[in-house]
Amino acid sequence: MDHRLRCLCQLADLSGAAGFLSNTRRHLHQHPELSFEEADTAALVGRHLEDWGWQVERGIGGHGLVGTLAVGAGHRRIALRADMDALPIHEATGKPYASRKAGVMHACGHDGHTTMLLGAAEHLAKTRRFSGTVHLVFQPAEEAGQGSGAQRMIADGLFERFPCDAIYGLHNSPGLPTAAFGFGSGPFMSASDTARITLHGRGGHAARPQQTVDPILIAGSLVMALQSVVSRNIDPLHTAVVTVGALHAGSAPNVIPDTATMALSIRSFDPKVRDRLEERIRALATAQAQGYGGEATVDYERGYPVLVNSEAETAFAREVAAELVGPEGVLANFPPVTGSEDFAYYLQHRPGCFFRLGNGLDSAMLHNPRYDFNDEILTVGAAYWTRLVERYLVD
């Protein structure tokens, strides 16, 4: 490594901040806020940024805020994003810093994402080893689905008010070794769509099923038929997922209800596959219902688009990680993830990269009541963001 690169941020440079970062992350973990309710989180972030000399703009797309720091005469501009919202899950970790809000917890690690970016903010403001402009985007409502925080911040003029040449984001990854980085260019996270199907039958007495049109029978048949969508309608070389996540019908054993409802999660990486999935799900729901004498109503909602990392920005982000943690700590061809992210909307407007940071092999999975962010990677993430800025905005 040449002398210039050795002068940039190293892991050891953030070791003194470990206590502050852990305390901040655990405070946020104790006080989680759901999508569109992140007022206290945003206030904490804003206070810290202003104390460190950042210019802060609040109320962008709801509780979103952007911290801006310009140094030197450089003309390049970079944006880094962290999400802030929690999930409606009751925590079961038993940690001393567990959520104090019943039924709400940081089960996806957004407390850690926010804290890592704050760590970088403090270090960048102190060292100022770059020439150009940094925008730190603290985003609300990533978990919201349609009308998410990214969509709202963009609609509120994010890129016009805070122009950037590239934007970067990360997500912690349970099951990946602690502090290991995972990168992939092109389609990296799937599109996420939802179908809500109502099956209309004719209710009646369970003892006289011949006088009814049983929507539960239709639902059972449709659940099995839907398993053929991916296996028989999608090219095996393409990735797709159709999951029936909810099925509700009836309330008594001796009553056949009038309706049954189903909720599906649909994932894909290709626009043509996405269209084909919708076509087949609609057709199967209609055909199965009619085959039993009933009817189907399908409410199909397109959600987050495919997250597509740009090649040059991904290669650059991977290079910075290898400098920071060594090549052995970087998974260069990390496979696509069937989860979804509203960071995809940013990448429709600007080039950039969204990548993964290992939360540990033994970490509970995301969106699980036993999940907890690994504080060991806080300084790693903060050092990485700092170095990425220094390399992108080279003086």
N, C-alpha and C positions, 0 to 999 in steps of 0.2 A: 504494500500500500504506500503511495507516495506521501510526501510530507503534507501536502495540501489536504488530503483526505484525513490524515491523522489529526489535523487541527479541528475537524468537525466533531459534532456531538458523538460521544462514546457512551456505552452503557454505564460506566462508572460515574459519568457526569451527573446522572440522575439518582445515584444511590442515596445522597443526602436528603432527597425529597421523598424517600419511601414512606416515612412516618406520616407526613402530611397527606400523601396520596391515599394511603390506607385509611386514615381517619376520615378523609373526605368521602371516599367510596362507601365506607360503612355508614356514614351519616346519611348519604343518599339512599342507601339500602334500607335504613330504618324508616325513611320518610318517602316512600314511593308515591308517584302520582300517575294516574291513568292518562291515556291520550286525551288531549285538549284541556288537561287540568294541571299542567306542569308549572304553575305560577311560582311556587317556592323554589323549585329546582332552577328555573330560569333566573330568579332573583339572586340565588347564591352564585350562579355562574357569572352573572353580570357584575356583582360586587367584586369578585376576585379579579375579573378582567380589568375593571376600572382601577382597582388598587395597583395593578401591575403596569398601567399606562396604556392599555388598549382603548381605542374608540369603540363604544358599544352602541348598537342600534337594536332596540327592543320591539316587541309586538309584531314580528314579521310572520305572517301566516298563522297567527294565534300567539302562542307563547314562545315562538322562535326568536332567537337573537343572533346577531353576527358581531364578532369582535374583529376589528381591523387594526393592523400595525404595518406602517410603511417605514422602511429604512433605506437610506441611501438614494441613489439616482436611478436604480434599476427600473426597467419598464415591465418586467414580467410579473404575473400575478398568479397566485395559487390559492385554492380553497380546500380546507379540510373539514370534514363533517363528523359530528357525533350525535347520536339520538339520545333522548332524555326520558321517554315514557316507560311506564311499568305495565304489568298485565293483571287482569282480574283473576288471580290465583291465590289461594290461601297458603302461606308459606309453611313448610314442614321441615326446615333445616335444623331447628333447635339451636341456632347460633345465638350468641349473646346480643348480636346486632341485628337480629331478625326484624322483619317488618313490624311496625307498630300499628299498621292499618289492617284490620281484619279483611281478608279477601282480596288484598292487593299486595303484589310483591314484584321485585325486579327479578323475574324468572328468565330474562333473556340477556342480562349483562349490560343493559344500557347505563346502569350506574357506573360500571367500569369504563365504558366507552367515553362517557362524559368526563370522568376523572382523568383518564389518560390525556385527553385533549387539553384539559386544564393544566396538567403537568407540563405539557409542551408550551402552553401559553406563557407560563411563568418563566421557563428557561429561555424561550426566544426573546422575551422582553428584557431579560437580564443580560444575555450575551450579545444579541443583535448582530450575529455573524451572517448576515445576508444583505442583499440589495434588491429591493422590490417591495411587493405588497402581499401580505398574508391575510386571508379572510377565514376566520374560524366560525363555522356554521353549526350552531347548537339547535338541533331540530326537534320539534315536538311530534307526537302522534305518528311514529313509524308503524306502530301496531294497528293503526286504525282501519286499514283496508282502503276502500274507495274514499276519496277526499282526504287523503293522508297528509301528514305534515310536509313532505317534500312537494306534493302537488300545490299545497296552499302557499308555501314559501315562494315557489316559482311563480305562481299567479300573482303574488304580492310584489313581484319585481325583483326577485333575488339576484338574477344575473345581470339585470340592467343597473341595479343600485350598487352591486358589489361584483363588478366584472372580473372574470378570472380566465386564465388560459387553460387550466386543467383543474379537476376536482378529484379528491381521493377520500375514501372511507374504508373502515374495517369492521369486522365482526369477530368476536371470540368464537372459538370452535371446540366444544367438548369432544373428547376422543382423539384430538390432535395433541402431540407432545407439548408440554408447557413451553411457551415462548417460541414455538416453531411457526414459521410463516408459510402460508399457502397462496400461490398465485396462479391465475389462469387467464389467458386472453380470449376474446370472443365471448360467446354465450357462457356465462358463469353461474347465474342463478335463474331459476325457471320463472316463467309467467305463472300467475296464480289466478284461477277463475273459480267461481262458485255457482253451483246450480241448486236451486230449491224447487223440489218437485212436489206438487200436491196431487194425490191420486184420489179421484172422486168415485165413490161407489154408491151403494144403497144399504143403509144400516138396517139392523133388525135383530131378532132373537137368535142367540147362539144355537138354540135347539132346532131352529128352522132355517138353516143356511141356504136352502134352495130358494127361499124368498128374497134373498139379498144378493148384492154384488159386493163381495168381500174385498175391501181395499188393502187389508193386511196380506191376503193371498197374492194380490197384484204386486204389492211391495216386495214380498219375498221372491217372487219370480223376477222382478226387475233388478233386485240386488244381484242375483246370479247372472242375469243377462248382461249387466254392466261390466262384468268381469271379462267379457269378450271384446270390449271396445279396444283396449290396448293390445290384447293378444291376437286379435284377428283383423283389426282395421288399421293398425299403425305399423309401419315398417319396423322390423326388429332392430334395425340400426339406429332408430330414433328413440329418444327417451320420452316417456309420457307416464303419468300417474292419474288414475281415477279412484278416489277413495270415498266410500259412503261413510260419512262421519257421524250422522245422526239419523235416526228413524223413530218416529213417534206415531202411535195410533192407539186409540181406545183407552179405557180406564177401568173396565170391569170384565171378568172372565165370561160372563153370560150375555155380553152385548157385542154384536158386530157393528163397528162404527161406520159413519158415513164417509170419513176421509182418513187418509194416512199421509204423513209428510216425510220427506227425505231431504237431507242436505249433503251435497257432494263437494269435495275439493278436487280441482282438476289442475294438473301441472304439465307444462310443456316448454320446449326450447325453440320451437320452429313455428313461424306464423301459419304455414300450411297444416301442420299437425294440430295447431290450436283450433283452426277452423274445422278440421275433420272431427276432432273430439266433440265439439259443440253439435255438429250435424248428427253424429251417431247417437249421442245422449238424448237429444230431442226426439229422434226417430224411434229409438228403443222405448222411451217412456210412453210415447203415444201408442206404439204398436202393442206393447204389453198390456196397457190399460184397456185398449179396445178389444184385445183378444179375450179378456175376461168380462166384457160388457161394461167397462167403466170408461172414465176419461182422465186425461192427465193435463195439468197446467205446469209449464216449465218456466221458471223465472231464472234466466241465465245471465250472470253478471261477470263482465270482464274486469279482472282486478289488475294487480301490478304486472307490467310488461316484463319481458325477458331482460335481465341485466346483462349488458354487453360491454365488456372491458375493451378499451382500445389498445391496440398492440404496442405502440410506442410507449404509452404511459405505464402499461403493465411491465414492460421490460425495464423501464427506469425504476419503478417501485421495487421490483425484484432485485435489481442491482444494489439499491440502497440497503435493503435487508441483508443481503450477503455481506456487505461491508460491515454492517453493525454486529451481526451474530455469527458470521462465518457461513460459507456455502452449505455446511452440514445442517444448518438450522433453517434452510429454505427448501420448500417443496416447489420446484419450478413449474411442474405440470399438475397442479392440484385439480382433481376432477370436478366437473360441474356439480352444483349443489341443487337439489330439488326443492329447497326452501326458496322463499321469495323475499324481495327487499324493495322498498320504495326509492332507494338510491338509484334504481334503474331510471327513474324520471330525470334525475340530474344528468345521467349519461346520454339521454336523448338530446340534451342541449349543449353539453360540453364533453370533450374527451376526458378520460380519467380511468381510474382503477379502483375496484372494491376487492378486498382480499381478506384472508382469514388469519387469525392469530390463536395459536393453540392454548386452550384453557386447562389442559391436562388429560392424561389417559383415563383417569378415574373420575372425571367430572360427570355429574349427573347431566342428562340431556337438557337442552333448552326447552323452555315452556313446561318445566317439570317443577312441582312444589319443593323438591329437594335440591334444585340447582342453586349454585352460588358462584359468583365470579371469583377467579383466582387472583388474589392480591399480588402474587409473585410476578405477574406480567404487567403490573401497572407501570413500573419504571421502564420496562422494555418498550411498551407502547408509547410512552411519553418521549423516550429517547429516539424512537423511530420517527415519530412525527417531527421532532426537532431537526433531525438529520435530513429528512426528506425536504423540508423547507430550505435548509442551508444548501443542499445540493441543487435544488430546483432554482433557487434565487442566488446563484453563486455570485459572490462579490467580485 
